[in-house]
């Protein structure tokens, strides 16, 4: 089971975590994401308030504060990252809030935010859609969503319904799907579900979000469109059995 991590897995993660913002993996995989998100923030609007979920060492929290955000709240579950983020913000003389909180506790934060970042978190969660539904409650303006994608990157339109015996669609690599990682992927036991593009876009729409832009292969800019029904959020309707 994933909870039974071997000692060398934990030790490897500790070493990488301490230099995450400077690692070759960060630069190779996420530089394009950084550029897309920060360009959007600079060219479209200066957000009044920012919620950075899974803030890590504070890269986006700091960058958006420097770009004019009035309030920035960064949350993460790992004290090592939070300590790094607080140190960086303090060194730069920036007034940024950092708080220890998991993605499953996001709806416990009061109020909404003009700009919510939910990046590099989705695929690390055992209950990713549940967490996303909670995140949607905090979006007062726009959501920046980023996740690892594997499998098909094609954008296709699918019918709203299929007959029970129609099984051929499941053989189509473009059909929306998520890959479940039982053990580890990229030596990381926290990689649980990795979607293809069709699954990402379908999940975002089903959470009541409108897809506004797709600035980078694994990043979407979204806004709430039908996140509520009869005055209640989709998550609340689901939990009370009335969705």
Secondary structure, 3 states (H helix, E strand, C coil): CCCCCCHHHHHHHHHHHHCHHHCHHHHHHHHHHHHHHHHHHHHHCCCCEEEEECCCCCHHHHHHHHCCCCEEEEEECCHHHHHHHHHHHHHHCCCCEEEECCHHHHHHCCCCEEEEEEECCHHHCCCHHHHHHHHHCCEEEEEEEECCECCCCCCCCCCCCCCCCCCHHHHCCCCCCEEECCCCECCECCCCEEECHHHHHHHHHHCCEEEEEEEECCEEEEEECCCEECCEEHHHHHHCCCC
